[in-house]
């Protein structure tokens, strides 16, 4: 079930009406929301609801065991087993075929070909997201950051809540479960924020991302050799805007839908293309994943506590595994590894420049401010183009396609049928999202908060109809559903 569809609209109207009708009955309301979430997930393939429940039960039992054990050795064993089971399930469904295909290629190259046990495995939608969510819960209980939850129902709702189930944001137990213990309350702020986020998310996805995908990005990446350098250059800018509008649009809708049901999620994107460094980019892009990787991988590896060499190692390993998380393909491995290597290089260069800075470099003055501004602009432009270069490997279906894409950027004699004023206008519009005032959405929410409830509902409905009217035909899945 996709957000920008009539079936989801009907589904959500029912959930909204019944959910708030049960607001005085906390336990029945939770049962209803869990049932609605499992229906939402099972809409693709009902068989995977059993997998969702099984992994939830494992995390719940692991949390209970950690809450009752005092011996450090036993607690470490329990958290290790629970996390290993979570990762084992993820590895089987997501990487089994990739591993065997790579092994088969290696054995054939070495002249040791063997018949391997290949199986056709369907990847459950959202498995990466709810696996990381379950791991964070168990690890946080182990660390004492959150108490073990005694209610299986609350853990089920935490892990299956439909707005974030299939493509995030990755919600932490410490943020969400306490909200389940409080009385359900729908405020004007919830409704206003939800309305603004749902409408902006739908506009990003249904209009900007979908048009860029169908009219520019998909045909260009299908065969980069059939177009000229101008199409290829605009195509990668278009993909940078498409993936931002697609994924941040989904996150906006998810956070907005949760707000309309009375729950608060943290923001998942913070204008990432205005970042002046790669480090800053990863503080702004897919914040729930980058912060997860920081808290549950980078810091446990040692972070920056044990010298520069190990810091570079930890940065590389974190981004390498972040690339692997995104998909079972060598292009994703390269994408993550490249980001990890460049984060280390950026850190090294910055440390050397700081050493060479004059003693009075921090003093304010017109020339200093001008220099800082120029440095910031250069940083933004460089970071954006580095990210765009890496997106080529992220989007390409193979290294061969990526090679053809890069090679074609040197051929300015080829055709450029895909670059139109409309497409360029969409790219410019998508980039404008990066440089509007950061609190613009909150200000819009404050502005409409005073409207009567029927008028707010009318605004939401009219906005959805208007977006639907200008969007291209068909419903394109969200990019991050494949992860």
C-alpha positions as CSV (number, residue, x, y, z in Angstrom):
1,X,0.0,0.0,0.0
2,X,1.6,3.3,-1.2
3,X,1.0,6.6,0.5
4,X,0.0,8.6,-2.6
5,X,-2.9,6.3,-3.5
6,X,-6.7,6.3,-3.1
7,X,-6.6,3.0,-1.2
8,X,-4.2,4.5,1.4
9,X,-6.4,7.6,1.7
10,X,-9.4,5.3,2.5
11,X,-7.3,3.2,4.9
12,X,-6.0,6.3,6.7
13,X,-9.5,7.9,7.0
14,X,-10.7,4.7,8.7
15,X,-7.6,4.5,11.0
16,X,-7.9,8.2,11.9
17,X,-11.6,8.0,12.7
18,X,-11.5,4.7,14.7
19,X,-8.2,5.5,16.3
20,X,-9.4,8.8,17.8
21,X,-12.8,7.2,18.6
22,X,-10.8,4.9,20.9
23,X,-8.7,7.6,22.5
24,X,-10.3,7.0,25.9
25,X,-9.4,3.3,25.7
26,X,-5.6,3.1,25.5
27,X,-5.3,-0.7,25.2
28,X,-8.0,-1.2,22.5
29,X,-6.5,1.7,20.6
30,X,-3.1,0.1,20.6
31,X,-4.6,-3.2,19.5
32,X,-6.4,-1.4,16.7
33,X,-3.2,0.4,15.5
34,X,-1.2,-2.8,15.6
35,X,-3.9,-4.5,13.5
36,X,-4.0,-1.6,11.1
37,X,-0.2,-1.7,10.8
38,X,-0.1,-5.4,10.1
39,X,-2.8,-4.9,7.5
40,X,-0.8,-2.1,5.9
41,X,2.3,-4.3,5.8
42,X,0.5,-7.4,4.7
43,X,-1.0,-5.6,1.7
44,X,2.1,-6.5,-0.3
45,X,2.4,-10.0,0.9
46,X,0.6,-11.2,4.0
47,X,3.2,-14.0,4.6
48,X,5.8,-11.5,5.8
49,X,3.6,-10.4,8.7
50,X,4.8,-13.6,10.4
51,X,8.4,-12.5,9.9
52,X,7.6,-9.1,11.3
53,X,6.0,-10.7,14.4
54,X,8.7,-13.2,14.9
55,X,11.5,-10.6,14.9
56,X,9.4,-8.4,17.2
57,X,9.0,-11.3,19.6
58,X,12.7,-12.0,19.6
59,X,13.5,-8.4,20.4
60,X,10.8,-8.3,23.1
61,X,12.1,-11.5,24.8
62,X,15.7,-10.2,24.5
63,X,14.7,-7.0,26.2
64,X,12.9,-8.8,29.0
65,X,15.9,-11.0,29.6
66,X,18.2,-8.0,29.7
67,X,15.9,-6.3,32.1
68,X,16.0,-9.2,34.5
69,X,19.6,-10.1,34.4
70,X,22.3,-8.4,36.4
71,X,25.5,-10.4,35.5
72,X,27.5,-8.5,32.8
73,X,28.5,-11.7,31.1
74,X,25.0,-13.0,30.7
75,X,23.7,-9.6,29.6
76,X,26.4,-9.4,26.9
77,X,25.5,-13.0,25.7
78,X,21.8,-12.1,25.5
79,X,22.3,-8.9,23.5
80,X,24.8,-10.7,21.3
81,X,22.5,-13.5,20.5
82,X,19.5,-11.2,19.9
83,X,21.4,-8.9,17.6
84,X,22.9,-11.9,15.7
85,X,19.5,-13.3,15.1
86,X,18.3,-9.9,13.8
87,X,21.3,-9.6,11.5
88,X,21.0,-13.2,10.4
89,X,17.4,-12.7,9.2
90,X,18.4,-9.6,7.4
91,X,21.4,-11.2,5.8
92,X,19.4,-14.2,4.6
93,X,16.7,-12.3,2.9
94,X,18.8,-9.4,1.6
95,X,22.3,-10.9,0.9
96,X,21.9,-14.6,0.3
97,X,21.5,-14.3,-3.5
98,X,24.2,-11.6,-3.7
99,X,26.7,-13.8,-1.7
100,X,26.1,-16.9,-3.7
101,X,26.3,-15.0,-7.1
102,X,29.6,-13.4,-6.0
103,X,30.9,-16.8,-4.8
104,X,29.9,-18.5,-8.0
105,X,31.7,-15.8,-10.0
106,X,34.8,-16.2,-7.9
107,X,34.9,-20.0,-8.1
108,X,34.3,-19.9,-11.9
109,X,37.2,-17.4,-12.3
110,X,39.5,-19.7,-10.2
111,X,38.4,-22.8,-12.2
112,X,36.6,-24.3,-9.2
113,X,33.0,-24.0,-10.4
114,X,30.5,-25.8,-8.1
115,X,26.7,-26.2,-8.1
116,X,25.6,-23.8,-5.3
117,X,22.2,-23.9,-3.5
118,X,20.6,-20.9,-5.3
119,X,17.0,-20.1,-4.2
120,X,14.5,-17.4,-5.3
121,X,14.1,-15.3,-2.2
122,X,11.6,-12.4,-2.1
123,X,13.0,-9.4,-0.2
124,X,10.5,-8.3,2.5
125,X,9.7,-4.6,2.1
126,X,11.2,-2.5,4.9
127,X,13.3,-5.3,6.5
128,X,16.4,-3.1,6.8
129,X,14.4,-0.5,8.6
130,X,12.5,-2.6,11.1
131,X,15.7,-4.8,11.7
132,X,17.7,-1.7,12.7
133,X,14.8,-0.5,14.8
134,X,14.7,-3.8,16.7
135,X,18.5,-3.8,17.2
136,X,18.5,-0.3,18.6
137,X,15.8,-1.3,21.1
138,X,17.7,-4.3,22.4
139,X,21.1,-2.4,22.5
140,X,19.5,0.6,24.3
141,X,18.0,-1.8,27.0
142,X,21.4,-3.3,27.3
143,X,23.1,0.1,27.8
144,X,20.4,1.2,30.2
145,X,19.2,4.0,28.0
146,X,15.6,2.7,28.1
147,X,13.9,0.3,30.4
148,X,12.8,-3.2,29.1
149,X,9.2,-2.9,28.0
150,X,6.9,-5.4,29.7
151,X,4.1,-5.0,27.3
152,X,4.5,-7.1,24.1
153,X,1.7,-4.9,22.6
154,X,3.7,-1.8,23.0
155,X,6.8,-3.4,21.4
156,X,4.7,-4.6,18.5
157,X,3.3,-1.1,18.0
158,X,6.7,0.4,18.3
159,X,8.2,-1.8,15.6
160,X,5.2,-2.1,13.3
161,X,3.6,1.4,13.4
162,X,2.7,1.8,9.7
163,X,3.8,5.4,8.9
164,X,7.5,4.5,9.4
165,X,7.4,0.7,8.9
166,X,8.6,0.3,5.3
167,X,10.9,3.2,4.7
168,X,11.6,4.9,8.0
169,X,12.5,7.2,9.7
170,X,14.2,4.7,12.0
171,X,12.4,5.5,15.3
172,X,14.2,4.9,18.6
173,X,12.3,3.2,21.5
174,X,13.3,6.0,23.9
175,X,11.5,8.5,21.6
176,X,8.4,6.5,20.8
177,X,7.5,4.0,23.6
178,X,7.1,6.8,26.3
179,X,4.4,8.3,24.0
180,X,2.5,5.0,24.2
181,X,2.4,5.3,27.9
182,X,0.8,8.8,27.8
183,X,-2.8,9.5,27.1
184,X,-3.6,9.9,23.3
185,X,-4.2,13.6,22.6
186,X,-4.8,15.4,19.2
187,X,-3.8,19.0,19.4
188,X,-4.1,21.8,16.9
189,X,-0.3,21.7,16.6
190,X,-0.4,18.0,15.6
191,X,-3.1,18.7,13.0
192,X,-1.3,21.8,11.6
193,X,2.1,20.1,11.4
194,X,0.6,17.0,10.0
195,X,-1.2,19.0,7.3
196,X,1.9,20.9,6.2
197,X,4.2,17.8,6.2
198,X,1.7,15.6,4.3
199,X,1.1,18.3,1.6
200,X,4.8,19.1,1.2
201,X,5.8,15.5,1.1
202,X,3.2,14.6,-1.5
203,X,4.3,17.6,-3.6
204,X,7.9,16.5,-3.5
205,X,7.2,12.9,-4.3
206,X,4.2,13.1,-6.7
207,X,5.2,16.1,-8.7
208,X,9.0,16.8,-8.6
209,X,10.4,13.3,-8.0
210,X,8.0,11.5,-10.3
211,X,8.4,13.8,-13.2
212,X,12.2,13.8,-12.9
213,X,12.2,10.0,-12.8
214,X,9.9,9.4,-15.8
215,X,11.1,12.2,-18.1
216,X,14.8,12.4,-17.2
217,X,16.5,10.0,-14.9
218,X,15.1,6.6,-15.8
219,X,15.6,6.9,-19.6
220,X,19.1,8.4,-19.2
221,X,20.3,5.7,-16.8
222,X,18.7,3.0,-18.9
223,X,21.2,3.7,-21.6
224,X,23.7,6.4,-20.9
225,X,25.4,5.8,-24.3
226,X,22.3,7.0,-26.2
227,X,22.5,10.6,-24.9
228,X,25.0,13.4,-24.9
229,X,26.9,15.0,-22.1
230,X,24.4,17.8,-21.4
231,X,21.6,15.2,-20.8
232,X,24.0,13.2,-18.6
233,X,25.0,16.3,-16.6
234,X,21.5,17.5,-16.0
235,X,20.5,13.8,-15.4
236,X,22.7,13.5,-12.4
237,X,21.5,16.8,-11.0
238,X,18.0,15.6,-11.7
239,X,18.7,12.3,-9.8
240,X,20.2,14.2,-6.8
241,X,16.9,16.2,-6.6
242,X,14.7,13.2,-7.3
243,X,16.2,11.0,-4.6
244,X,16.0,13.9,-2.1
245,X,12.4,14.8,-3.0
246,X,11.4,11.1,-3.1
247,X,12.9,10.1,0.2
248,X,12.4,13.3,2.2
249,X,8.9,13.4,0.7
250,X,8.2,10.0,2.2
251,X,9.7,11.0,5.5
252,X,7.6,14.2,5.5
253,X,4.4,12.1,4.9
254,X,5.4,9.5,7.5
255,X,6.1,12.2,10.2
256,X,2.9,14.1,9.2
257,X,0.7,11.0,9.3
258,X,2.1,10.1,12.7
259,X,1.4,13.6,13.9
260,X,-2.2,13.3,12.8
261,X,-2.5,10.2,15.0
262,X,-0.9,12.0,17.9
263,X,2.7,10.8,17.8
264,X,5.9,12.8,17.3
265,X,8.8,11.6,15.1
266,X,12.1,13.5,14.7
267,X,12.9,15.1,11.4
268,X,14.9,12.9,8.9
269,X,16.2,15.5,6.5
270,X,17.7,19.0,7.1
271,X,18.4,20.6,3.8
272,X,21.4,18.3,3.0
273,X,22.5,20.0,-0.2
274,X,23.4,23.2,1.6
275,X,26.0,21.3,3.6
276,X,29.5,22.7,3.2
277,X,31.3,19.4,4.0
278,X,30.6,15.7,3.8
279,X,30.5,15.5,7.6
280,X,27.8,18.1,7.6
281,X,26.0,16.4,4.7
282,X,25.7,13.2,6.8
283,X,24.4,15.2,9.7
284,X,21.6,16.4,7.4
285,X,20.8,13.4,5.1
286,X,18.7,10.5,6.4
287,X,19.4,11.6,9.9
288,X,17.8,8.6,11.5
289,X,20.1,6.2,9.7
290,X,23.3,8.4,10.0
291,X,22.7,8.8,13.7
292,X,22.0,5.1,14.0
293,X,25.3,4.2,12.4
294,X,27.0,6.8,14.6
295,X,25.5,5.5,17.9
296,X,25.5,1.7,17.2
297,X,28.5,1.3,14.9
298,X,31.0,4.2,14.8
299,X,31.1,4.9,18.5
300,X,31.3,1.2,19.6
301,X,34.2,0.8,17.1
302,X,36.0,3.5,19.1
303,X,34.8,6.7,17.3
304,X,37.5,9.3,17.4
305,X,38.8,8.3,20.8
306,X,41.9,6.3,19.9
307,X,43.9,8.4,17.5
308,X,43.7,9.5,13.9
309,X,44.5,6.2,12.2
310,X,41.7,4.4,14.0
311,X,39.3,7.3,13.5
312,X,39.8,7.0,9.7
313,X,39.4,3.2,9.9
314,X,36.1,3.7,11.9
315,X,34.8,6.3,9.4
316,X,35.5,4.0,6.5
317,X,34.0,0.9,8.1
318,X,30.9,2.8,9.2
319,X,30.2,4.1,5.7
320,X,31.2,0.8,4.1
321,X,28.6,-1.0,6.1
322,X,26.2,1.9,5.4
323,X,26.6,1.2,1.7
324,X,26.1,-2.6,2.3
325,X,22.9,-1.7,4.2
326,X,21.5,0.1,1.2
327,X,21.6,-2.9,-1.1
328,X,23.1,-6.2,-2.2
329,X,25.2,-4.9,-5.0
330,X,28.9,-3.9,-5.5
331,X,27.8,-0.5,-6.7
332,X,26.4,0.2,-3.2
333,X,29.6,-1.2,-1.6
334,X,31.6,1.2,-3.7
335,X,29.3,4.1,-2.9
336,X,29.6,3.6,0.9
337,X,33.4,2.9,0.7
338,X,33.9,6.0,-1.4
339,X,32.0,8.2,1.1
340,X,34.0,6.6,3.9
341,X,37.3,7.2,2.3
342,X,36.5,10.8,1.4
343,X,35.2,11.5,4.9
344,X,38.7,10.5,6.2
345,X,40.5,12.6,3.5
346,X,38.3,15.6,4.4
347,X,39.0,15.2,8.1
348,X,42.8,14.9,7.4
349,X,42.9,18.0,5.1
350,X,40.8,20.0,7.5
351,X,43.2,19.2,10.4
352,X,46.2,20.3,8.3
353,X,44.5,23.5,7.3
354,X,43.7,24.3,10.9
355,X,47.3,23.8,11.8
356,X,48.4,26.2,9.1
357,X,45.8,28.9,10.0
358,X,47.3,32.1,11.4
359,X,47.0,32.8,15.1
360,X,44.4,35.6,14.6
361,X,42.3,33.6,12.1
362,X,39.3,33.7,14.4
363,X,39.2,37.5,14.7
364,X,36.1,39.1,13.2
365,X,36.5,41.7,10.4
366,X,35.2,42.4,6.9
367,X,37.9,40.5,5.1
368,X,37.6,37.6,7.5
369,X,33.8,37.4,7.1
370,X,34.2,37.7,3.3
371,X,36.8,34.9,3.3
372,X,34.6,32.7,5.5
373,X,31.6,33.2,3.3
374,X,33.7,32.4,0.1
375,X,35.0,29.3,1.8
376,X,31.5,28.3,2.8
377,X,30.2,28.7,-0.8
378,X,33.1,26.7,-2.2
379,X,32.4,24.0,0.4
380,X,28.7,23.8,-0.5
381,X,29.5,23.6,-4.3
382,X,32.2,21.0,-3.8
383,X,30.2,18.9,-1.4
384,X,27.1,18.9,-3.7
385,X,29.2,17.8,-6.7
386,X,31.0,15.1,-4.8
387,X,27.6,13.7,-3.6
388,X,26.3,13.9,-7.2
389,X,29.3,12.0,-8.5
390,X,28.7,9.3,-5.9
391,X,25.0,9.2,-6.8
392,X,26.0,7.9,-10.2
393,X,27.1,4.6,-8.6
394,X,24.2,4.5,-6.3
395,X,21.7,4.8,-9.2
396,X,23.5,2.7,-11.8
397,X,22.5,-0.9,-12.0
398,X,26.1,-2.0,-12.6
399,X,29.7,-0.7,-12.8
400,X,29.3,-0.9,-16.6
401,X,26.4,1.5,-16.6
402,X,28.3,3.9,-14.3
403,X,31.4,3.7,-16.5
404,X,29.3,4.5,-19.6
405,X,27.8,7.4,-17.7
406,X,31.1,8.9,-16.7
407,X,32.6,8.3,-20.2
408,X,29.6,10.0,-21.8
409,X,30.2,13.2,-19.8
410,X,33.1,13.9,-22.1
411,X,31.0,13.7,-25.3
412,X,29.3,17.1,-26.0
413,X,28.4,16.2,-29.5
414,X,25.6,13.7,-28.7
415,X,21.8,14.4,-28.6
416,X,20.2,16.2,-25.6
417,X,16.5,15.4,-26.0
418,X,15.7,15.2,-22.3
419,X,16.8,18.7,-21.2
420,X,13.7,20.9,-21.3
421,X,12.7,24.1,-19.5
422,X,10.2,22.1,-17.5
423,X,12.8,19.6,-16.3
424,X,15.3,22.3,-15.5
425,X,12.6,24.3,-13.6
426,X,11.8,21.2,-11.5
427,X,15.5,20.8,-10.6
428,X,15.7,24.4,-9.6
429,X,12.5,24.1,-7.6
430,X,13.8,21.0,-5.8
431,X,17.1,22.8,-5.0
432,X,15.1,25.8,-3.6
433,X,14.0,23.5,-0.8
434,X,17.6,23.4,0.4
435,X,17.9,27.2,0.8
436,X,14.5,28.3,2.2
437,X,14.4,29.4,5.8
438,X,14.9,26.3,8.0
439,X,11.8,27.0,10.1
440,X,9.5,27.8,7.1
441,X,7.4,24.6,7.7
442,X,6.9,25.4,11.3
443,X,5.9,29.0,10.5
444,X,3.3,27.7,8.0
445,X,2.0,25.3,10.6
446,X,1.7,28.1,13.1
447,X,-0.1,30.2,10.5
448,X,-2.8,27.6,9.8
449,X,-3.1,26.3,13.4
450,X,-5.8,28.9,14.2
451,X,-8.1,27.8,11.4
452,X,-11.3,25.9,12.4
453,X,-11.0,22.1,12.2
454,X,-13.3,21.7,9.2
455,X,-11.3,24.3,7.3
456,X,-8.1,22.5,8.1
457,X,-9.6,19.3,6.8
458,X,-10.8,21.1,3.7
459,X,-7.3,22.5,3.2
460,X,-5.7,19.1,3.4
461,X,-8.2,17.6,1.0
462,X,-8.0,20.4,-1.5
463,X,-4.2,20.3,-1.4
464,X,-4.1,16.6,-2.1
465,X,-6.6,16.9,-5.0
466,X,-4.5,19.8,-6.5
467,X,-1.3,17.8,-6.2
468,X,-2.9,14.7,-7.7
469,X,-4.2,16.9,-10.6
470,X,-0.7,18.1,-11.6
471,X,1.2,14.9,-10.9
472,X,2.0,12.5,-13.8
473,X,-0.2,9.5,-14.3
474,X,0.7,6.3,-12.4
475,X,2.1,5.7,-9.0
476,X,5.9,5.2,-8.8
477,X,7.1,3.3,-5.7
478,X,9.4,5.2,-3.3
479,X,13.1,4.6,-4.0
480,X,13.8,3.5,-0.5
481,X,11.2,0.7,-0.5
482,X,13.9,-1.5,-2.1
483,X,16.1,-1.2,1.0
